């Protein structure tokens, strides 16, 4: 299998950071739980969840949502990795969001499961000099096997609403 767990130096508290959050962010973080479980359990990634306010161009609304930042390792190309991620998402019950307005050719897809819409973006791991705090933390904590390349996935989840026409 191309996805193998590396050596994790990050505590479980970081992986499920949102579980202990307070305020409005704590209400939005559960939107990410199903996607986080997939990335960690099915795709062997290390993930951090944070509450986020998301300006959603698809619905022309601003939502209280959440963001997952994940790091993983693969022996495949980035294109093959993205294709496999979306294939495995589909195999676990995720479907394309109606009128997704995403960019599948660039590894970005909007998927729906369990009453949540999530925009998944697969990309090459960021370096130490750029990226958010969450990206730096998961990248520093995840150590791919020697033959694997590190990659990242960012997921933004919001309540499922109809797209504006």
N, C-alpha and C positions, 0 to 999 in steps of 0.2 A: 504494500500500500504506500502511495507517495506521501501521505501525511503521517508524521510520527511525532510523538511528543518529545520535545527537547528537555533539558534540565531546567526546572522551574525554581527560581529563587524568590518568587513573590509569594507573600502570604495569602491565605484564602480570604483574608479581610479585603484585600485589594480587588480580587476577582469578583466579589459580591459587594462591592463598596456601596451600591445603591440600597442594599437591604437595610443599612443603618442610617440612611439619609433622613433628614427632617424637612418639614415645610412642603411647599408646592412641588419641589423636585421629587420628593418621596412618592407623591401621587403619580407622577409621570414615569418613574423608573420601571414599574411593573410592565409597562408597554414593551420593554426590551427583554424581558425574562426569557421568552420562548426563543428568540433569536440568539441570545447569549448562550442558552443551553445547547443549541445546535452548534454554534462555533466551538464551544469548549468540549462538549461530549461527543459530537459526531465528526467534527473537523479538526480535533486535537489542537486547538488554539488556546492562547492565554488571552483573556478579555477583561476589560474594565468598563463598567456602566456609569454614566453620568447623566443627570437631568440636563435638558437643553431646551431652549426656545427655538423652534424651527420655523423659518419663513418658507412655507410650502408653495412653490410656484404652481403645482398641479391643482391645488384647491384655492389658490389666491388668499390663503389665510395664514395666520401665525398660530402655531400650536404649542402647548406645553407638551413636550415629548422627551425623548432620551436619545443618547448617543452611546454606541458601543465602539470601543477602540480595541482591536484584536491584533495579535501577532502570531504567526505560525511559520512552519518550515515545510518546504516542498522540494522534491526532486524534479518536478515538472517545470515547464515554462510558465510565465505569468498568465498567458492566454489559456493554456491547458488547465492551470489551477483555477482560474475564474470559471471556465466551462464546467469543471468537475464540481465546484462549489454549488453552482446553480442546478446542476443535475441532481446532486445529493439533496439540496433544498426541496426540489420537486418530489423526490422519492420519499421525503418525510412529511409531505402534505402541503407544502407551501405552493401557492399558485401566483401567476402574474397578476398584479393589481390591474383592474380594468382601466383602460386609457392611461398607461403607466407614465408616459412622458419621461422616459429614462434614456440611457445611452448604452445599449447592450454591446455594441462594438468596442466600447472602451471599458468593459467589465463592470458596468453600473446597471443594476436592475432593481426595479421596485417590485417587491413580493408581498403577498398577503397570507396571513395564517392566524387562526384563533382570534379574529377580530382586530387585527393590528396590521397596518401598512408599514413596511420597512424598506428603506432605500439602502441597498448593499453596494459598496464600492470596493473593488479589489485592486490593490496597487503594490508596487515595489516598496519595500520597507524604507522609511525615511532615515536620514542620517542623524547623528547626535546634534547637529547644528540647526535643524529645522523641526517643525512639528509642534504639536500641543504637548502639554504636560503628560496627558494620558498616553500619547504615542511614545514619548520618551520612556515612560515607566514600563509599558508592556514590552517595548523593544529591548530595554536593558534587562528585563526579567526573563525573557524567552531566549533560550539558546538552542538553535536548531542543530541537528546532527551534522557532522563534518561535511557530508556530501549534499546537504540541503541548503537551499537559499531561503532567507527569511522574506516573508511578505506580510502585508497588512490588509485588514478589512476594516472599513468604517461603516457603521450601520446607523441610520437615523430612523427612529420609529415614531409614528403618530397615529391617532385614531383614524379608522377608515372612513373617509368621506368621498363623495362624488367629485370628480374633476370639474372645473369650470369649463364651459364651452367656449 
